[in-house]
């Protein structure tokens, strides 16, 4: 997997489109508060969209938002690794 911003762990491009299977691209630039995905560092996530999709975890009193469904399980496996990097 490439670390370029054009690719994500869920194989969605960052051009603001909806993927062929209907998934919303949470990396697409939109209006609203954003956070950085701790797993895919450099990937901006719209907080409201991530909240609505359930793409977040609370860890040690802080909420972390994810760019795709694949990032949650990766975070769960070793949260300290991603919190340190964030």
N, C-alpha and C positions, 0 to 999 in steps of 0.2 A: 504494500500500500504506500502510496506517495504521501508526503507530508505537505503537499501543495494545498493552498486554500481552495483550489477548484475541486478537490475531492474530499469526501468525508467518510467516516466509518460506515455509513449507510449507503454509500455509492450514489449520492445525490449531488448534482452539480450545484454551483452557487449562483446561477444566473437568475434566480427568482422564480423559476418555473415550478410547476407541480409535476412530479415524476409520472411516468406512464401508468403506474398502478394507483395513482390518485393521492399519494402521500404529499403533504405540504412540505416545502423546503424551508425548514426553520432557520437555515443559514441566510435566507434571502433578506436583503436590506428592507426594512419597513420602519414605520414610525412607532416609537415606544421605547421604554427602558430596555436596555440590553445587559447581558452578562456574558462572560467568556466561558465556554465549555471547558471544564477542567481536564477532560480526557482528550479532546481534539483542540489543543491549545491554539489560540488564534481564531477560533470559530466563534463569531458573535451569535448569541442566542437571544431572541426576543422573549423576555421574561413572561409576558402574558400568554404567548403561544405555548411556551414550554409548560407553564402551569396548567393550561387547558388540556394539554396532551399527556400530563402526568410525567413529564420528563424532568424530574428533579429528585434530589435526595437531601434529607437533613442529616448533617453529621456534626457532632460536637457543637450544636447550637447555631450552625450556619447552614443556609440553604444553598445548594449547588444545582445549577441548571445545565441540561444536556442538549446537544444539537440533534440527537437521534436516539432511537430506542436501544441501539447497541452500546451506547456509552454508559447507561445505568448499570448493567451487569458488570462491565469492566470496572467501574467505580466501586461497586459492591465488593469485588474480589480483593481490592487493596486500596481502600479510601485514603489511607495516610500517604500513599505514593502520589495520588492526584492532588490532595490538599496541599502538600509540600510544594508541588510544581505550580499551583495556582497563584 
